[in-house]
Amino acid sequence: MRVSRARQDALVTSLTEYCRSHELQLSGVFTDRDAASGPASAAFTGLPDV
C-alpha cells in the first residue's frame, strides 16, 4: 500500500516523538515506497546490516 509523502512524514514525526518521550534513540527510519516488492526489497534486506 502506498501512502502520501505527507502521511509518511507525519508517521516519522510521530515515531520520533514517541522515541524522544520514552528516552529511546531513533537512529533511522527505513521506508520502501514499493510495497509490492515484499521482503525481497532493498530497504528490507538492507535493514539487518545496520
Steps between C-alpha positions, in 0.01 A plus 500: 500500500636843412454796729541865418825677581310714754369187676845344500650818648229509769570138594874565526432805717272295724756222534776751573291664772413162653866407520594838648230479766612150602869587503574281198740584221360471150797463270309476172176423324500267204220528249436317179271689266433180300308272737445247221862389524435338840783360713735497198506880493828689533374687808402178676815303416726796588339550840684215679833648385455805719 
